[in-house]
Amino acid sequence: MRRLNREINIFNLSMLDVMTGALGAVMIIMIVLLTQKIGIESMTCQDVKEELMATTDTLSKTTEELTETRKELQTVRENFPEKADTISALTKALNATADKFSEVIKKVTDIDRNFFKTPEDADKLMAFQIPHKIVMVVDLSGSMAPENNRYKEDRLSQVKAALKMFIAAMDEKYQIDIVFFPAFAENISREQCPGFTIKPDIDSRCRKFERRDEAYDSMDLPCYKYGYFEGSLTTVSSEKEKYDFYKKIACLKPYHDTPTEYALEFILARDTYRSAEGIILFSDGQPDSLRKKTTTKNELLKKIKSMNRRNMKIFTMGIGTEFRNQEDTEAVDFLRQLASQNNGFYIGF
């Protein structure tokens, strides 16, 4: 039993936070930026990126399982030997995955710096940091589910893994919130999260419509168009604070359309986000207003830019094969221009 205790003490979640966050999240961004800024699609970069994503996802899942098992151990003392064996096995699996993670990071750091035009360019990119006060915006439209996109990709799961990596890296300097769109009851897994309450409350004007879709289609009302976790920037430095966010992230489900502009306008106009330095948008499609042709791309971009009076940086991440391949689509072009016009950058993953 002493050996087991020593194993568990050697492994700690704060160490894992550093690995999955400071290394994982930053390295994923760095790899994709390498391919974007250099103007090439290096197979080396692509292979390492995919390997890093897969390894980090395994690391995250194993960590969650270990955390749950530890909780059970505290409440079920009579099953201690059985739970101890489970913890021991999980710890070994976690350490093995951590070793794999370190190998992948080594591959990243070995990527040839000669790809850059100057050493200064390389240093600038390597030193890139995401702002400390950020709102992360998640597309929950139906196409984020594998059965609803032509590549059969589980895009929302990719986003959830990325969100966990970002949050795992955060210390007391970071303040965040997560906004999602749309915000129907179907966008929340009730089986997994029966107590999840969508905020803000539905506007009373929305309840006057006979059908939800009629309310949603009303361009002047916010009906079912967005929701949020906290409604203001929140520190997520402790293990408990991070775990609370992880649980909420797990509740999200794909359903319905893509009211991107309403979510962005909500963030840009809300006083409780006044101190936010940046927005990170994860999406796989063009906004409803462009698809329905109720506005033009230039008009929408101009509107968002004019609302961004606090000059928040807007980073856009296109989710799915068409974004990785830089296909010539309205969705790709919109995300690219949105970032460019708001001092951010666009990446596809």
C-alpha positions as CSV (number, residue, x, y, z in Angstrom):
1,M,0.0,0.0,0.0
2,R,2.9,2.4,0.6
3,R,4.0,1.9,-3.0
4,L,0.5,2.9,-4.1
5,N,0.5,6.1,-2.0
6,R,3.9,7.0,-3.3
7,E,2.7,6.6,-6.9
8,I,-0.3,8.9,-6.3
9,N,1.7,11.5,-4.5
10,I,4.2,11.7,-7.4
11,F,1.3,12.4,-9.8
12,N,-0.6,15.6,-9.1
13,L,-3.2,17.5,-11.2
14,S,-1.4,20.8,-11.0
15,M,1.5,19.1,-12.9
16,L,-1.0,17.8,-15.4
17,D,-2.5,21.3,-15.9
18,V,0.9,22.6,-16.9
19,M,1.4,19.7,-19.4
20,T,-2.0,19.8,-21.0
21,G,-2.3,23.6,-20.9
22,A,0.9,25.5,-21.1
23,L,2.4,22.9,-23.4
24,G,-0.7,21.4,-25.1
25,A,-2.9,24.5,-25.9
26,V,0.0,26.7,-26.8
27,M,1.7,24.1,-28.9
28,I,-1.4,23.3,-30.9
29,I,-1.8,27.0,-31.7
30,M,1.9,27.2,-32.5
31,I,1.8,24.3,-34.9
32,V,-1.2,25.6,-36.8
33,L,0.3,29.0,-36.9
34,L,3.4,27.5,-38.4
35,T,1.4,26.2,-41.3
36,Q,-0.6,29.4,-41.6
37,K,2.2,31.9,-41.4
38,I,4.7,30.0,-43.5
39,G,2.2,29.5,-46.3
40,I,2.7,25.7,-46.6
41,E,0.8,22.7,-45.3
42,S,3.7,20.7,-43.9
43,M,2.8,17.0,-43.4
44,T,5.2,17.0,-40.5
45,C,3.2,19.8,-38.8
46,Q,-0.1,18.1,-39.6
47,D,1.0,14.7,-38.3
48,V,2.3,16.2,-35.1
49,K,-0.8,18.3,-34.6
50,E,-3.1,15.3,-35.0
51,E,-0.9,13.2,-32.7
52,L,-0.9,16.0,-30.1
53,M,-4.7,16.3,-30.2
54,A,-5.2,12.6,-29.8
55,T,-2.7,12.3,-27.0
56,T,-4.1,15.3,-25.1
57,D,-7.7,13.9,-25.4
58,T,-6.5,10.6,-23.9
59,L,-4.7,12.5,-21.1
60,S,-7.9,14.5,-20.4
61,K,-10.2,11.5,-20.3
62,T,-7.8,9.5,-18.1
63,T,-7.5,12.4,-15.7
64,E,-11.3,12.7,-15.4
65,E,-11.6,9.0,-14.7
66,L,-8.9,9.2,-12.0
67,T,-10.6,12.2,-10.4
68,E,-13.9,10.4,-10.2
69,T,-12.3,7.3,-8.8
70,R,-10.6,9.4,-6.1
71,K,-13.9,10.8,-5.1
72,E,-15.4,7.3,-4.8
73,L,-12.5,6.3,-2.7
74,Q,-13.2,9.0,-0.2
75,T,-16.8,7.9,0.3
76,V,-16.6,4.1,-0.1
77,R,-14.0,3.1,2.5
78,E,-15.0,-0.5,2.6
79,N,-14.1,-0.9,-1.1
80,F,-10.6,0.6,-0.6
81,P,-8.6,-2.3,-1.9
82,E,-10.6,-2.5,-5.1
83,K,-10.5,1.3,-5.6
84,A,-6.8,1.4,-4.8
85,D,-6.2,-1.1,-7.6
86,T,-8.2,1.1,-9.9
87,I,-6.3,4.2,-8.9
88,S,-3.0,2.4,-9.4
89,A,-3.9,1.2,-12.9
90,L,-5.2,4.7,-13.9
91,T,-2.1,6.3,-12.5
92,K,0.1,4.0,-14.6
93,A,-2.0,4.7,-17.7
94,L,-1.8,8.4,-17.0
95,N,1.9,8.4,-16.5
96,A,2.3,6.4,-19.8
97,T,0.2,8.9,-21.6
98,A,2.1,11.8,-20.1
99,D,5.3,10.2,-21.4
100,K,3.8,10.1,-24.9
101,F,2.7,13.7,-24.5
102,S,6.3,14.7,-23.8
103,E,7.5,12.8,-26.9
104,V,5.0,14.8,-29.0
105,I,6.1,18.1,-27.5
106,K,9.7,17.1,-28.3
107,K,8.7,16.7,-31.9
108,V,7.1,20.2,-31.9
109,T,10.2,21.8,-30.5
110,D,12.4,20.1,-33.1
111,I,10.4,21.6,-36.1
112,D,13.0,23.4,-38.2
113,R,13.1,27.1,-37.3
114,N,14.5,27.8,-40.8
115,F,10.9,27.7,-42.0
116,F,10.7,31.3,-40.9
117,K,12.0,34.2,-42.9
118,T,13.9,35.6,-40.0
119,P,14.9,34.5,-36.5
120,E,12.8,37.4,-35.2
121,D,9.7,36.0,-36.8
122,A,10.3,32.7,-35.2
123,D,10.9,34.3,-31.8
124,K,7.7,36.4,-32.1
125,L,5.6,33.4,-32.9
126,M,7.1,31.1,-30.3
127,A,6.4,33.8,-27.7
128,F,2.7,34.2,-28.7
129,Q,0.2,34.3,-25.8
130,I,-3.5,34.4,-25.8
131,P,-5.0,37.4,-23.8
132,H,-5.7,36.7,-20.1
133,K,-9.3,38.0,-20.2
134,I,-11.2,36.2,-22.8
135,V,-14.7,35.0,-23.8
136,M,-14.8,31.7,-25.7
137,V,-17.7,31.3,-28.1
138,V,-18.8,27.9,-29.1
139,D,-20.9,27.0,-32.2
140,L,-23.5,24.4,-31.3
141,S,-25.2,24.2,-34.7
142,G,-26.3,20.8,-36.0
143,S,-23.4,20.4,-38.3
144,M,-21.0,20.1,-35.3
145,A,-22.4,16.6,-35.0
146,P,-20.9,13.8,-37.2
147,E,-24.2,12.8,-38.7
148,N,-24.8,16.3,-40.0
149,N,-21.7,17.2,-41.9
150,R,-20.3,15.7,-45.1
151,Y,-17.0,14.6,-43.5
152,K,-18.7,12.7,-40.6
153,E,-16.6,14.6,-38.1
154,D,-17.4,14.9,-34.4
155,R,-16.5,18.6,-34.4
156,L,-18.0,19.5,-31.1
157,S,-15.8,16.9,-29.3
158,Q,-12.8,18.5,-30.9
159,V,-13.8,21.9,-29.6
160,K,-14.5,20.5,-26.1
161,A,-11.0,19.0,-26.0
162,A,-9.5,22.4,-27.0
163,L,-11.5,24.2,-24.4
164,K,-10.3,21.9,-21.7
165,M,-6.7,22.4,-22.8
166,F,-7.1,26.1,-22.6
167,I,-8.7,26.0,-19.2
168,A,-6.2,23.5,-17.9
169,A,-3.4,26.1,-18.6
170,M,-5.0,28.9,-16.7
171,D,-3.8,30.4,-13.4
172,E,-5.1,33.3,-11.3
173,K,-4.2,35.8,-14.1
174,Y,-6.9,34.4,-16.4
175,Q,-10.6,35.4,-16.4
176,I,-13.0,33.7,-18.8
177,D,-16.5,32.9,-19.7
178,I,-18.1,30.6,-22.4
179,V,-20.9,31.8,-24.6
180,F,-22.6,29.2,-26.8
181,F,-25.1,29.5,-29.7
182,P,-27.9,28.6,-30.3
183,A,-29.5,28.0,-26.9
184,F,-32.4,25.7,-27.3
185,A,-33.2,23.1,-24.6
186,E,-31.9,20.5,-27.1
187,N,-28.4,22.1,-27.0
188,I,-28.0,20.7,-23.5
189,S,-27.7,17.0,-22.6
190,R,-30.5,16.5,-20.0
191,E,-29.5,12.9,-19.4
192,Q,-26.0,14.0,-18.4
193,C,-26.8,17.4,-16.9
194,P,-30.4,17.4,-15.6
195,G,-29.7,20.5,-13.5
196,F,-28.2,22.7,-16.2
197,T,-30.0,26.0,-16.5
198,I,-29.7,28.0,-19.7
199,K,-28.9,31.6,-19.1
200,P,-30.1,34.3,-19.7
201,D,-33.8,33.6,-19.1
202,I,-36.0,33.5,-22.2
203,D,-37.2,37.0,-23.0
204,S,-40.9,37.3,-22.2
205,R,-41.5,38.6,-25.8
206,C,-40.2,35.2,-27.1
207,R,-42.9,33.3,-25.2
208,K,-45.7,35.1,-27.2
209,F,-44.9,33.1,-30.3
210,E,-46.7,29.8,-30.8
211,R,-43.6,28.0,-32.1
212,R,-40.0,28.4,-30.9
213,D,-38.7,28.6,-34.5
214,E,-41.0,31.6,-35.1
215,A,-39.4,33.3,-32.1
216,Y,-36.0,32.3,-33.2
217,D,-36.5,33.7,-36.7
218,S,-37.5,37.1,-35.3
219,M,-34.4,39.2,-36.2
220,D,-35.1,41.8,-33.5
221,L,-35.3,39.5,-30.6
222,P,-32.6,37.3,-28.9
223,C,-34.9,34.3,-28.7
224,Y,-32.9,31.0,-28.3
225,K,-29.9,32.6,-30.1
226,Y,-27.2,32.4,-27.4
227,G,-26.5,31.3,-23.8
228,Y,-23.6,31.6,-21.4
229,F,-22.1,29.9,-18.4
230,E,-21.5,32.8,-16.0
231,G,-22.5,36.0,-17.8
232,S,-19.3,37.7,-16.7
233,L,-15.5,37.0,-16.6
234,T,-14.6,34.5,-14.0
235,T,-11.4,33.2,-12.6
236,V,-10.8,29.5,-13.1
237,S,-7.4,28.9,-11.4
238,S,-8.4,26.3,-8.8
239,E,-9.0,22.6,-9.5
240,K,-12.6,22.9,-8.4
241,E,-13.3,26.0,-10.6
242,K,-11.8,24.2,-13.6
243,Y,-13.8,21.0,-12.9
244,D,-17.0,23.0,-12.8
245,F,-16.3,24.4,-16.2
246,Y,-15.4,20.9,-17.5
247,K,-18.7,19.6,-16.4
248,K,-20.6,22.4,-18.1
249,I,-18.6,21.9,-21.3
250,A,-19.6,18.2,-21.3
251,C,-23.3,19.2,-21.3
252,L,-23.2,21.0,-24.6
253,K,-24.9,19.3,-27.7
254,P,-25.3,20.2,-31.4
255,Y,-28.7,21.3,-32.5
256,H,-30.3,23.8,-35.0
257,D,-28.8,26.8,-36.8
258,T,-25.8,29.2,-36.6
259,P,-26.7,32.6,-35.0
260,T,-23.1,33.7,-34.8
261,E,-23.6,37.4,-35.2
262,Y,-26.1,37.5,-32.2
263,A,-23.6,35.9,-29.9
264,L,-20.9,38.2,-30.9
265,E,-23.1,41.3,-30.6
266,F,-24.2,40.2,-27.2
267,I,-20.6,39.9,-26.0
268,L,-19.5,43.2,-27.5
269,A,-22.5,45.1,-26.0
270,R,-22.5,43.5,-22.5
271,D,-21.0,45.6,-19.7
272,T,-19.9,42.6,-17.7
273,Y,-17.5,41.7,-20.5
274,R,-16.1,45.3,-20.7
275,S,-12.7,44.2,-19.4
276,A,-12.4,41.3,-21.9
277,E,-9.3,41.6,-24.1
278,G,-10.3,39.0,-26.6
279,I,-12.8,36.6,-28.1
280,I,-12.1,33.1,-29.3
281,L,-14.8,31.9,-31.7
282,F,-15.0,28.1,-32.6
283,S,-17.3,27.5,-35.5
284,D,-17.9,25.3,-38.6
285,G,-20.3,27.4,-40.6
286,Q,-21.4,30.7,-42.0
287,P,-23.8,32.8,-39.9
288,D,-27.6,32.4,-40.5
289,S,-27.9,35.9,-41.9
290,L,-25.4,35.1,-44.7
291,R,-27.0,31.7,-45.4
292,K,-30.5,33.2,-45.5
293,K,-29.2,36.3,-47.4
294,T,-30.7,38.8,-45.0
295,T,-27.4,40.7,-45.1
296,T,-24.1,40.6,-47.0
297,K,-20.8,39.5,-45.6
298,N,-19.3,43.0,-45.9
299,E,-22.3,44.5,-44.1
300,L,-22.1,42.0,-41.3
301,L,-18.3,42.4,-40.9
302,K,-18.7,46.1,-40.8
303,K,-21.4,45.9,-38.2
304,I,-19.3,43.7,-35.9
305,K,-16.3,45.9,-36.4
306,S,-18.3,49.0,-35.5
307,M,-19.6,47.3,-32.3
308,N,-16.1,46.4,-31.2
309,R,-15.5,49.8,-29.7
310,R,-13.3,48.4,-27.0
311,N,-11.0,46.9,-29.7
312,M,-11.2,43.3,-28.4
313,K,-9.1,40.9,-30.4
314,I,-11.2,38.3,-32.2
315,F,-9.6,35.0,-32.9
316,T,-11.5,32.6,-35.1
317,M,-11.0,28.8,-35.3
318,G,-12.7,27.0,-38.1
319,I,-13.6,23.4,-37.2
320,G,-13.5,20.7,-39.8
321,T,-11.8,19.4,-43.0
322,E,-12.9,22.3,-45.2
323,F,-11.2,24.7,-42.8
324,R,-8.0,22.8,-42.5
325,N,-7.8,22.5,-46.3
326,Q,-8.6,26.3,-46.7
327,E,-11.4,25.6,-49.0
328,D,-12.9,28.5,-50.9
329,T,-16.2,28.8,-49.0
330,E,-18.2,31.6,-47.5
331,A,-17.7,30.2,-44.0
332,V,-13.9,30.1,-44.3
333,D,-13.8,33.6,-45.8
334,F,-16.1,35.0,-43.2
335,L,-14.0,33.6,-40.3
336,R,-10.8,34.7,-41.9
337,Q,-12.0,38.3,-42.5
338,L,-13.6,38.6,-39.1
339,A,-10.3,37.8,-37.4
340,S,-8.2,40.0,-39.8
341,Q,-10.5,43.0,-39.2
342,N,-10.4,42.7,-35.4
343,N,-6.7,42.2,-34.8
344,G,-6.8,38.5,-34.3
345,F,-5.9,35.5,-36.5
346,Y,-7.8,32.7,-38.1
347,I,-6.8,29.0,-38.0
348,G,-8.4,25.8,-39.2
349,F,-8.3,22.6,-37.3
